[in-house]
Amino acid sequence: MSGHPKRLQKLGEDQSHLLKTLFKTNIVLRKELKREDCERVMQKYEILHGLSWKKIKKHDS
């Protein structure tokens, strides 16, 4: 551990709404997102560019 606190990435309301819309099937079926799914939407939607794929995956849970 480096002793430095992790920088929090907080989702904006627009980001949260977009992710819920994009992954509503995964959420309903409780199907875990894959890294490729997260990276694909990060590239496609500029609003998600600042997020890590892990943050997007965690949002689904």
Secondary structure, DSSP 8 states (H G I E B T S, - for coil): --S---------HHHHHHHHHHTHHHHHHT----HHHHHHHHHH-GGGTTS-HHHHHHHH-
